[in-house]
Amino acid sequence: MSDENSPSTEPPGGVITPSGPPSGSSASRDATAPGGERAKPIQYNYSPPFAELLEGIGGTLLISTYQAGKLMVVRAEGGKLNTLLRHFEKPMGMAVSPQRMALGGRRDIWSFRNALDIAPQIQPEQHHDACLVPRSSHVTGDIKTHELGFVGDELWFVNTRFSCLCTLDESYSFVPRWRPPFVTELAADDRCHLNGLAIEGDQVRFVTAHGDANTEQGWRENRAHGGVMVDVASGQIISRELSMPHSPRVHGGHTWVLNSGYGQLEMVNIESGKRDVVARLPGFTRGLAFWDRFAFVGLSKIREKREFGGLPLEEWLDDKRCGVFAIDVSSGQLVGFMEFTQGCSEIFDVQFLPGFKRPTVLGLSKPTVDGVFIVPPDAMSDAAPELLVQSESDEDDKGDESADA
């Protein structure tokens, strides 16, 4: 591990890449892309240890990709992955708990509830152990929502366009709650590209931004090395010279960040600001979830040059990957991987849903959400049997289908 605050562009221990052929692969059918064009079907490979790890720890991965317009529910059973796809418009950050989920979109934030009582009734019966049902959508407008998180019962989210942290109120598009001290006013001009938030206990502890600029789109001037991590309580910048950082987290008594432009998972010393490189990965790192000593890190391929050109990882990495890599943070070693080979080139968020091995998510297409009705318990005695629950297939229309290996 390195002790440098700004790591060199040469990988100290080499980049972690998959070795040997993957044992599993899967594909979805063609999806409908924005504008009505046919998108390429999502295809992926995975290593056996990745499926074994996910099955062994008894949980499910949730992955959002705004590029492909999908929420992915990645489940493992019998040593194989099974991935459910649901279509949303530009899905971004997610907040997850055993009882609920929130998902940021292009101009709204969706709220889901876990309807445990109907999960076993959804086809195939007695198979699903959780069912996330969309309950409401709060229209925010196009504020470039990035990461979300639950602080107690309250949802906090990053409003990137207005450079602030916000909460929701049904009377307003959003309620500004905090902004970095270097941003002097509320303005819709994305000054610092605030993007990630870390929650510790009952507070938002840290945020990441691509710069500390106070002018319109000012972060772009030094996006390759101007990233910062900020302590929310004090407003102080605790670490500098990051490259387009994302996904700050507090886990296991340590503070973590994805130094995305380097393709690195790093541990942050919040007293000195120095960072240790835990793993260097073959892609733009964005999206981070932990379970025990395992980190699930999202990787994306670099897009057009205006947004991502000139990043450090371009100097040493030619073959960039898109997927989720599982890292044992105690050693920095790769445990396993899931790699998208077609239809998905960018990931935004990765979340882990513990305790549920076979959850489903109701999508918004007619065959899915139109057929499930949830009413108060005191209304059940008057309901006809056929109205108590309508079964849901794992196949949505317009390409929202499960991909089984």
DANOR-V267122 format. One record per residue. PHI is phi in whole degrees, -180 to 180 (none if undefined). BURIAL is + if it has 9 or more other ideal C-beta (glycine too) atoms within 8 Angstrom, else -. Layout:
phi=<PHI PHI>
burial=<BURIAL BURIAL>
This chain:
phi=<none -95 -103 -79 -70 -122 -67 -71 -80 -89 -64 -64 -123 89 -82 -81 -131 -64 -122 82 -74 -71 -93 -120 -152 -160 -152 -100 -79 -57 -106 -95 -82 -55 92 90 -78 -80 -86 -70 -65 -77 -128 -150 -117 -152 -90 -54 -63 -66 -64 -65 -64 -62 -68 -68 -86 71 -149 -134 -95 -113 -127 -111 -135 -72 -63 -96 68 -131 -103 -108 -113 -101 -119 -128 -156 63 77 -126 -93 -133 -120 -93 -111 -129 -89 -138 -80 50 -68 -123 -73 -130 -120 -133 -142 -60 -99 -158 -148 -127 -136 -82 -129 -60 -139 -153 -125 -91 -113 -121 -120 -87 -91 -64 -72 -96 -54 -67 -88 -77 -66 -70 -59 62 -105 -83 -110 -159 -144 -88 -110 -67 -111 -160 -130 -101 -81 -101 83 -81 -104 59 -56 -114 -78 -129 -164 -88 -114 64 -91 -101 -93 -109 -151 -89 -96 -69 -63 -101 56 -152 -94 -136 -127 -108 -147 -62 -84 -134 -65 -163 -118 -64 -118 -163 -144 -60 -58 -77 -98 -91 -153 -83 -148 -89 -134 45 -72 -119 51 -59 -142 -119 -140 -116 -107 -131 64 -108 -151 -78 -94 -135 -134 -117 -146 -82 -176 -112 -77 -127 -128 -57 55 -64 -62 -68 -63 -138 -66 -72 -142 -99 -68 -137 -121 -121 -79 -67 -63 -94 79 -84 -78 -98 -152 -121 60 -85 -110 46 -69 -144 54 -67 -145 -116 -155 62 79 -127 -111 -126 -154 -97 -86 -61 -67 -98 71 -122 -98 -130 -104 -107 -86 -74 -83 -99 85 -74 -130 -102 -81 -89 -156 -112 -121 -86 176 -76 -80 -162 100 -145 -135 -119 -145 56 -93 -105 -113 -103 -112 -81 -123 -130 -82 -73 -89 -64 -68 -61 -88 -124 -66 80 -79 -57 -66 -67 -77 -132 -122 -95 -98 -90 -113 -127 168 -127 -110 -98 -118 -84 -72 -71 -124 78 -90 -74 -94 -174 -151 -127 -122 -85 -106 -162 85 -142 -118 -141 -118 -102 -127 -132 -130 -112 -105 -78 84 -126 -92 -135 -77 -128 -126 -76 -84 -101 -74 -59 -64 -94 -76 -73 -106 -121 -126 -120 -125 -60 -56 -73 -92 -67 -67 -99 -90 -66 -54 -73 -99 -67 -159 -109 -72 -113 -80 -79 -117 -86 -81 55 91 -88 -127 -83 -118 -103 -99>
burial=<- - - - - - + - - - - - - - + + - - - - - + - + + + + + - + + + + - - - - - + - + + + + + + + + + + + + + + + - + - + + + + + + + + - + + + + + + + + + + - - + + + + + + + + + + - + + + + + - - - - + + + + + + - + + + + + + + + + - - + + + - + - - - - - + + + + + + + - - - + - + - - + - + + + + + + + - - - + + + + + + + + + + + + + + - - - - - + - + - - + + - - + - - - - - + + + + + + + + + + + - - - + + + + + + + + + + + + - - - + + - - - + + + + + + + + + + - - - - + + + + + + + + + + + + + + - - - - + + + + + + + + + + + + + + + - - - + + + + + + + + + + + + + + + + + + + - - + + + + + + + + + - - - - - + - - + + + + - + + - - + + + + + + + + + + - - + - + + + + + + + - + + + + + + + + + + + + + - + + + + + + + + + + - - + + - - + - - - - - - - + - - + - - - - - - - + + - - - + - - + + + + + - +>
